[in-house]
Amino acid sequence: MRYTLCSIAIALVALSPVRGGVDEDFVVIKAGRVITVSGEEFSPGVVVIEDGKISAVGGDLEYPSSAKVIRAPHETVMPGLIHPRSRFGLGKYTRSGVQGDKHVTDEIDLSQMRFDDLLEAGFVAVAFVPSGTAIPGIAATYRTAGPDDSRLLDENSYLHVVPKWRSGGRKMLGGALKKAKDEIEKVKKAREEWDKKQKEKAEKEAAEDNEEDAGEDADDDSGDESYKDDDDSDSDEVDDSDSDADPDQAEEKKEEKFEPPKIDPKHQPLVDLIQKKDGTRMMVAITRASDLLHFDAVMEPYEDLSYSLYLATSRSSDYHLAVDKLGEREATVVLRPWTHYMPYTTFRYNLMNRLSQAGCSVAVTPMGDSRDELLRLRSRLADLLRTGLSREAALKAMTLNAAKAIGLDDKLGSLEKDKFADLTFFDGDPLDPHSKVTRVMILGEIVWKKDKKLAGRN
Amino acid sequence: MRRLHSLIQLCFFVAVALCALPAPQAWADKPAPEEKKKDTGDTKPDDAKSEDADKDDEDKKEEKKDVYFAVTGATVHTLGRGDLYDATVLVKNGRIAEMGRGVVIPEDTGTLDASGYHIYPGLVAVRGGNIIGGGSADETTDVYSLWMTIALASGITTAVSGETAVALTFGTVEDMVVKRDLFVSLRYSTTNPKQRRKVREGFEKVRQYMRDLQAFNEKKKLDPEAEEPDKEWLTGDYEKYYKLLKHETVAKVSANSAHEINQFCELAERYGIRLVIDGALEGWTVARRMARAGVSAILTIRPPLFSTDTGEDQRLNRATGRSIENAAILHKHGVPIAIVPATASITSWGLAGRDLLHLNMEAAFAVRGGLPEEAALRSITIDAAQILGIDHRVGSLEIGKDGNFMITDGDPLHYMTHVRWTVVNGRLVYDKQKDSLYSHIRPNGDRDAPPPDDYWPRRLGDGQ
């Protein structure tokens, strides 16, 4: 019944003589296979998109007859790939020290950058990080294509933290967090002091009011206000020396005007992090298992800070010693698709598999930002499948968990209702090294096509 | 009458002996504070309040449960308190709680049976090299590194990097620091008279200040309005001198020739400061002087040969230069010595036996030069700890000290001896049979065990 309805709807669309009858707000993808990542797979499957957002996914769905239909019977559709840590197309420079006021957005000029390589590899979003060591700044996430005003997905994806663990990295991070905490204390103290002074003043005034009965000249002094305009909360002593009735006016004014002492902008992101402001997180790079212990020691005084860990790849990395610890806390980890070596041996182990089995959210980042490596990401993951990584974990690593690592898992990374319709089409299974990306959709519109033949089909 | 007297005396001795019987307890310098609390809690009457208090105590205990570790059946060489045979060492929360026979081991205690083995205090490496990180080592050390394992396999449990002494806590970064700010540096060059004068003037100035301060303190008792001597200038180098003069810290200086050593001895004597002379190649020629000045020395028994590439040091390459008897002569004169190998790290060329993997061998070479064996062992344990100012925590086995020790299959100065286990802060951090490093060599300490299958090189008559 439903099928006939659909076909009638489609027929209507096809028959409608006026082209303007197609509702551009509705887009329907009818694909050979739909991988939702978060749930089941549909083969064939339908994705209904409304206003650039996914409204329904299923095997067979109803949709408005006026919807624009994209037919992809021989293609697989899945959420677009996400690059959680990239310097694609950005220049080289060195930066050190705590630089929380630096934003990678300042380096990026979209009109000067070509994202074709990323699109060809199936990426829909990429988190750019500022370069350098210590705390080089704040990472931002961009779409790889789409309308200009929608390109910047999140200008505050995470604070990029790259401590030099073997030489003062722990001191740097600990010191920065301590400084941030001190800044919070500073504001709190100023606030308390201010409150206290206000209270005292109110009491004093109440006493005065009682003495003066009707408060003779309370209203007369209103003209003096202008004289106080530039004074902040610091100038309490001036108030005390004023005429008796003035504090009344001044107080009211100041209650609106309490200005906290300025927080060091370099440490502002850490202050936000400690105060658990929405959308703040940091991505901390570690280079070996021991660094995790040092990191934990630094984080001990701070409860539940939101962070993900980037496990840098090196020949002698001994992360196998940290797998249990990371699994226990269900950490979000970002790593490269690589079979690690046991230190000082030629024995290799599948770290990504171990981490995902231990309970971590594992996100994958390409081995590098060259075109070859971007394209090779899926085949490298396929290689890890051979040594035990589950298909589900591999798909999640490219999409949902990568989105989680950059704090966008409520908007991207899987085919769920109300998430952005930023999708990638493949001509085969995404984990088949021979399959290629055929099209990339962003906000419900095809923005990249592999060849013109496919383009003609729409 | 006399007989009665002697009888009373006998009774007295017996009583004293009985009192002294629970000997291990008597060793404790300070009874553990937790135990004290327990006692007071038990003696309290059982009213509601104390029950509540007990409950609170229990809650706290649940939060941080005491961790015990025991090694049984070994010969314990305490270095300073004699040897204990077939004894148990009980470590509580990383510190030695009890030693001796008949030690009651609490339930759920990790126990290691070391029958037939010997327990020695863990070795102290006065220089740490690559086994720990640089700077403040507790923050930079890779606690899973191979170098640390190798150091533990050679019995080292404490190492120094920069001015921080840390315990080699394999696999954890907790409780690493033994002491920070071990030394201050002092430049007092023999070739720079201006600098030397400046140092002496600095010391004089600070010493004058200390005299003034003392006078002020006396005066204050009579005249409450007495003026305190100005101390705003007491920063930087002056602060360093102040600390040295007050014996709050030790200066580590580098000196090798007799002339340099003499200069430093004079400085130490004049101002009564504590100096550690690092190097002291020609120390044996001025041993008496060093002893009189109260300086101590960090020695290398087989010092590196000076390369002709970097310029041969003519002062030292002479008849009065280096001597294998250096350590023995200095010890004979009462100079405290610590011994380190030529390469103070784990290196591949260290296979030749001159790196931290062979710290004990370096000390053994001092024995070859005439140093008594016990002194040689002390020079890499308790004496080294004393020179570093950390002998209250490490270097010997005493109740209350850190639970850092090595368990060997023989005399640590013997070339065949292997470390079987190493314990740091009451945690088993090295097990020879579980680590691939030495597990194939004389497994389980059996010196006559047949060679393993892949024994190489094969000897004639092995009969294959």
Chai-1 contact restraints between the chains, C-beta under 6 A:
chainA,res_idxA,chainB,res_idxB,connection_type,confidence,min_distance_angstrom,max_distance_angstrom,comment,restraint_id
A,R166,B,G133,contact,1.0,0.0,6.0,A-B,restraint_1
A,R166,B,T140,contact,1.0,0.0,6.0,A-B,restraint_2
A,R170,B,E139,contact,1.0,0.0,6.0,A-B,restraint_3
A,K171,B,E139,contact,1.0,0.0,6.0,A-B,restraint_4
A,A289,B,Y144,contact,1.0,0.0,6.0,A-B,restraint_5
A,S290,B,D142,contact,1.0,0.0,6.0,A-B,restraint_6
A,S290,B,V143,contact,1.0,0.0,6.0,A-B,restraint_7
A,S290,B,Y144,contact,1.0,0.0,6.0,A-B,restraint_8
A,L293,B,V173,contact,1.0,0.0,6.0,A-B,restraint_9
A,H294,B,V173,contact,1.0,0.0,6.0,A-B,restraint_10
A,A297,B,V173,contact,1.0,0.0,6.0,A-B,restraint_11
A,D318,B,Y144,contact,1.0,0.0,6.0,A-B,restraint_12
A,L321,B,Y144,contact,1.0,0.0,6.0,A-B,restraint_13
